[in-house]
């Protein structure tokens, strides 16, 4: 597997491990609708724009760099890159909370109402585009591309970890770094927590610029937005005006038939789609662009259908069943993709389709009664 596929596999493994601990050790219920919504907001489209961010950074370094930093000893290049990237992240994050057009992108991350690793994946599809202006100067001063990629990946891994629901306190690290306890403050609904702890890895930026707030046990720990989460569909919550536009064009859409699917079924479908996404990521650079784009389109369409199912829309279930049948057929007949990993996924898709059809029949019986 390539490095991106390994990263996605690691991420999914950690998420499933956390789910297992939360469910079977701590006895908590898993809100699969939200968890899968988080996963679906943070895969292919966001990865595509992350690639564009890296490409743009490379262009800036090649054609616009002042070549200051890359003349330093290598160890100082790495130290500078690690600290400077986190400084950029702090101000990027803080201004995304202050400037309305940037908040329209970042608010997607704050919609999550459950603090866990899937929330660490939940980001706007366009977050890399609005992040880029804040890190572009690193390329201009001469930070090499390979250092930028590694240090940003390390910081993103730390931020992923900082959303976990298992670790409550981290001892002395709570005074030095952005830990799960410190980052939970940032997501808090309580007025004392709002617009606090913007840092990504180091806590000193918040302490230096007056935005630090310690986690306090007596303060309500609820997270999210006061407006709640109006949709679990990534296509809708990544494009804020879209739901209003759609309801104006199709005023009867709110009354479309609904179906309430089990949370575990949505979880199964979402995880299965994420595994297929990992397969797609592993295709990068090893096959034709036509195959890559066709896989991308199928996965994006399935993401939309799972969002519809999570929003209890009947069309979402119908669309998902169609995907479970048509995607394997297309892959086997037209793309000739028959690797054993895909064959297992296709078999599970068939199981999912049969379960979906059973839910459709049950839903029809309920409406007839």
N, C-alpha and C positions, 0 to 999 in steps of 0.2 A: 504493500500500500504506500501511497505517497504521504508526505508529511501532513497535509490537510485532512486526509482520510483518517490517519492515526489520531490526529487531534480531535476529530469528531467522534471517533470510537472511544477515546478516553473520556470525553465529556459525557457521552451517553452511559458509559459504564459507571461513572461516578454518580450520575443522576439516579440510575437504577439501584445502586448500592444505598444511596440515601433514602430512596423510597422504601426499600426493604427494611431499613432500620426504623424509619418513622412508622411504618405500618405494623411490622411484626415484633419489634422490640418495644417501641413506645406506644403502640396501640392507637395511632392517629389515623383518621380518615384521609384518603388521598383525593384531592379535588382534581380529577383527571382532565376535566374540561379546561381548567386554567393551565394546568401543567402542559398539556399538548398545545394549547394556544401559545404558551411561552416558547416551546420548542419550534413551532412552525413560524414564529416571528423571527427566529434567529438562525435560519439556515441558508438556503441557496441564494436568495436575492441579496441578503446582507453580505454573504461571502463574495458575490460578484462585485459589489461596490467596494469591499475590502481589497479585492484584487486591483480595482481601479485606483484606489488610494495608494497602494504600493507602487503601481505603475507611474502615477503622477509624481510621487516622491522621487522615483528614479530619474524621471525626465528633468525635474528641477535640479537634482544633484549633478546631472550630466551637463546641462546647458546654462544653469544660472548660479552654480555654487561659487562662493568666494574662496573655498578650499582653505579655510582656517583650521577647523577641527581635525580634518584628515591629515594634517601635517604634524599633529601631536603624537607622542608615544601611544601605542595601541591601548595600553591599560587606561590612560586618561581619556581616550575616545570613548571607551566603554563606560567609564564612571560618569563622564559628562552626559552621554546618551541616556543612561539609566535615570539620572536625577532630572535632567532637562525634560525628558518625555513626561515624567510624572508632574513636573511643574506646568507643562502645557496642558495636561489632562485636567489639573485642578481648575485652571482658568476657563478652559473649554466647558467643563462641567458647570461651573458657577454661572457663566454667562448663558448657558442653555436654560438655566432656571430664571434668568432675568429678562432675556430678549424674547418677545413673543414668537417670532418666526422660528427661532431655535427651539423654544419650548414646544412648538407644534410637532417637532420631531422627537424630542426627548421624553415627552409625556408618556409615550408608549411604554417605556421602561417602568414608569411609576404607576401604571394602571394595575400591576400585579398586587393581589391582596394576600398572597401566601408567601412568606419569606423562606425560600429554599433555593436549591441550585438551579432549578428551571428558570427562576426569576433572573439569575445571572446571565442566562441565554437570551432573555426577552429584551430586544432592542428594536428600534425602528429600522426598517429596511434601509433607510437613507442616513443612518448615523455616521457612516464613514465619510459621506459627502460633506456634512456640516462640521465634522471633526477636522477635516483636512486643513482649512485655513489656520488652525491653531498649531499645527505641527509642521507646516510648510517651511517655516523659517529654519528648522533644523537641517533641512536639505540645503538651504541657501548658505548657512554658515559652514557646511561641509561635513555633516554627520554621514558616514557611509551607509548605503542602503542596507547592507547585510546586518549592520549593528542596529539600525532602526527596526528591522523586522524582528530580530531576536528580542530586543528590550521591550518592544511593544507587546510581543507575545507573552513574555514573562509577566508584565503588568496585567494583561488581560486575564492570565491564569490566576493571579492573585485576586483580582476582582471577582472572578467566577467563584473561587473558594469563599470569598467574603459574604456570599449570599447563602451559605449552607445553614441548615436549621438544626444541626447537631451541636456545634460548638457554641456555648453561651458566653463564657468568659475566657480570656487568653492571658491572664496574669499581667506581667509587666509589659507585654506587647500591646495591651490596650492603651498604654500611655505613649507608645512610639509609632504604631502603625495603624492603618485602617484595618480593623479586625471585624469579624462578623457582628460583634456587639456595637462597634462604632458605626458600621454601615447600616445596621438596622435603624439607628437613630435617623439617618438620612431619609429613610423610607417612611418614617413615622407620620401619623396623622395629627398627633398632638401639636399644638401651636408652638411649644417649646422646642420641638424637633424640626419644624419646617425650615428649609433652606439652611441646614447645618451639615457639617462633615462632607464636604465636596471632594475630598482627596481620593486618590485611587489606591496608592500603596502607603505613602508616608503621611503621618498625621501632622507633621510640623507645618505644612502649608496652611491648614485650618487654624492652627494655633497662632501662626504668624500674621494671618490676615483676618483674624477675628471671627471665624465661622465655626469654631469647635463647640460641640456640646457632648458631654459625657452621657452614656446610657445610665438611666436611673430606674431602679426596679419598681418604684411606685408610680411611674408614668405609664399610661395606657400604651400597650405595645402594638395596637392595630396599625396596619400599613395600607398604602394604596392612595387613591384620590377620593375626595369627597363626592365627586361626580360618579364614582363607582366604575364598573367595567361594563359598558353598554353592549359590547359584542365580543365574542371569542374568535371572530373571523379576522385573520391578519390582513386580508384585502381591505376590510372596512376600517380597522383601527389604525392602519398605517396611512390612511387617506381620510382625514377628518371630515372634509366636506362631502365625501362620496355618499354616505348614508342619507344625508339630506337630499342630495341630487336624485338618488335612486327613488326615494319615496315621492318626490315631486313628479318624476316621470311615470312611476307605477304606484299611484296612490293606494291601490289595494294590496300592496305587498305585505303590509303588516298583518293582514288577515289571512295570508297564505297558510295552508294547513301545516301543523306542527307535529312533531313526534319526539317524545321524551325518551332518549336512549340511555342505557345504563352507563355510568361513568367508566366502568372497567372496559366496556366495548370501545369507547372512544379512546381510552388509554392504549388498548391493543392496536387499534388502527393507527394512532399517532406514532407509536414507537416503531411499528412496521414501516411506515412511510419514512421515518428518520433513518432506518437501516438502509432503505433504498436510496436515500439522499447520500449516505456515506459511499455507497457503490458508485453513484454519479460523480461524487467528488474525486474518487479514485480513478475515474476515467480521464480526468484532465490531462491533456498532453499525450495520451496513449491511443487516441482514436480520432475519427474525423469530427469536424465542427458540427456537421449535420446530426450525427448521433448524439453529441453533447447537448446541442440545443433541443433536440427532440426529447431527451430525458429531462432536461430542465423544464420544458413546457409541461410534460406529464406530471412531474412532481409539483409544480406550481398549481396546476389545475386540481390535483388531489388535495393540496393544502387548502384551497378554497372550499372544497367539498367537506373536508373535516371541520372547517370553521362553521359551515352551515349546519352540520350535525350537532356541533357544540352549542350553537344558537337554537337548537331544537327545530330546525327547518326540515320539512320533508324532502325538499329538493336536494338538500345536502346528502341525505341517505341514498336517494336515487342516484345521484351523481357518483357517490362513492362506490356503489355496487357496479355501475357502468365502468368506472376506472378499474376495479378489481378484475373485470372480465376483459376489457379492451387493451389495457396496458400490457399484460403478459402476452396476449395474442400479437400485438404490434411488435414487441421485443423479440419474440421467437420467430415470427414469420418474415418480418421486414428487416430487422437488425441482426438476426441470427445470433442473439445473445442467449447462451444456454449454459453459462457457468453454474456450478452446483449451488453457489450462494444465491444466485438469482432464482434458481429452480425452487429452493426452499422458500424464498420470499413469495414466489408465484403461488406455491401451494397454500401458504398462509393467507394470501390474498383471496384465494378461492374459498377457504374456510370463512374468512371475513365476509365475503359476498353472500354465502349461504346464511350466516347469522343475520346479515342485513335483510335478506329476503324474509327470514322468519319474523324479524321485527316489523317489516312492511305488512305482512299478513296479519300480525297481531294488531297493528295500528288500524288496519282496514276493519277488522272485526269490532274494535272498540267504537269506530265511527258508525258502523251499521247497527250497533246495539242501542 
